[in-house]
């Protein structure tokens, strides 16, 4: 049987199914749905294709064509996160007034080396009772964008905030923010840690 679409039941199969259904006890009687309704929902009309304006191969795109939509940048994502720490301390942090107590430079490392190094660094700082650390990722190298899918620069720059939001680091991290220019700007992150109990 092909997977493209469901075939309809033959009269013999339908009769056999009705006999089985009469003898069976439903697991969830409140969710019972007749077989005909299940079959009818699977045969809905496919959505109509949108009309495509005429074009010629090799023709430049028109002004009405939309550019590819990228997800928000890491800077925008971090700026949209709610402030978990004290607002006054957060304001000082954003202005570069707070000095990081420890720093790690992941810049130039591969993802395979950087992830365990970051885990060890953050958890050690948390156990030591530190509150503010600096994680330097670098801004990333420019690459030729030859493909149809846009590629962002800075693999570590985009990966580190995700690592900080997932276990085991999420238990230690309270707030992540881009660093002030004097501490590395967009190539570094302030990581504000929770109190270790």
TADA-V159032 format. One record per residue. RES is the residue in one small letter. SS is DSSP state (h for helix, s for strand, l for the rest). D_LAST is the distance of its C-alpha to the last C-alpha in Angstrom with 2 decimals. Layout:
RES/SS/D_LAST
RES/SS/D_LAST
//
This chain:
x/l/60.28
x/l/59.02
x/l/55.55
x/l/56.85
x/l/57.73
x/l/58.14
x/l/61.63
x/l/63.22
x/l/63.88
x/l/67.41
x/h/69.11
x/h/68.82
x/h/65.08
x/h/64.64
x/h/66.63
x/h/64.61
x/h/61.34
x/h/62.58
x/h/63.43
x/h/59.96
x/h/58.33
x/h/60.49
x/h/59.39
x/l/55.68
x/l/53.08
x/l/50.57
x/l/46.86
x/l/46.04
x/h/49.23
x/h/47.75
x/h/47.25
x/l/50.75
x/l/52.61
x/l/56.25
x/h/57.08
x/h/59.30
x/h/56.49
x/h/54.29
x/h/57.20
x/h/58.05
x/h/54.55
x/h/54.70
x/l/58.02
x/l/56.95
x/l/58.65
x/l/56.82
x/l/55.81
x/l/58.53
x/l/58.14
x/l/57.89
x/l/60.96
x/l/60.82
x/l/63.00
x/l/65.65
x/l/65.02
x/l/66.59
x/l/65.00
x/l/64.18
x/l/64.20
x/l/61.58
x/l/59.08
x/l/59.92
x/l/58.06
x/l/57.07
x/l/55.05
x/l/51.32
x/l/49.14
x/l/46.47
x/l/43.40
x/l/40.16
x/l/36.72
x/l/35.09
x/l/34.10
x/h/30.52
x/h/30.82
x/h/31.94
x/h/29.27
x/h/26.46
x/h/28.33
x/h/28.59
x/l/24.90
x/l/23.48
x/l/21.45
x/l/17.79
x/l/16.85
x/l/18.61
x/h/22.34
x/h/23.34
x/h/20.87
x/h/22.02
x/h/25.62
x/h/25.11
x/h/23.49
x/h/26.54
x/l/28.90
x/l/27.48
x/l/26.62
x/l/23.02
x/l/23.05
x/l/20.87
x/l/18.97
x/s/19.82
x/s/22.26
x/s/23.58
x/s/27.16
x/l/27.82
x/l/31.26
x/l/34.01
x/l/31.90
x/l/32.73
x/h/30.38
x/h/30.17
x/h/28.99
x/h/26.84
x/h/24.58
x/h/23.17
x/h/23.06
x/h/20.99
x/h/18.55
x/h/18.12
x/h/17.95
x/h/15.31
x/h/12.92
x/h/13.68
x/h/13.19
x/h/9.74
x/h/8.76
x/l/10.87
x/l/9.07
x/l/12.22
x/l/12.85
x/s/16.42
x/s/18.19
x/s/21.74
x/s/23.06
x/s/26.85
x/l/28.80
x/l/32.26
x/l/34.52
x/l/36.36
x/l/40.03
x/l/42.83
x/l/44.63
x/l/47.93
x/l/47.44
x/l/50.37
x/l/49.14
x/l/49.30
x/l/45.52
x/l/43.86
x/l/41.27
x/l/38.56
x/l/38.01
x/l/34.79
x/h/33.33
x/h/30.01
x/h/29.90
x/h/30.04
x/h/27.91
x/h/24.77
x/h/23.70
x/h/24.20
x/h/22.08
x/h/19.21
x/h/19.59
x/l/19.62
x/l/17.32
x/l/15.63
x/h/15.09
x/h/14.88
x/h/11.28
x/l/10.44
x/s/13.44
x/s/13.98
x/s/17.54
x/s/20.32
x/s/23.45
x/s/26.55
x/l/26.74
x/l/29.20
x/h/32.51
x/h/31.76
x/h/28.74
x/l/30.62
x/h/31.33
x/h/31.60
x/h/31.06
x/s/27.38
x/s/24.18
x/s/21.48
x/s/18.07
x/s/15.54
x/s/11.93
x/l/9.02
x/l/6.28
x/l/3.79
x/l/0.00
//
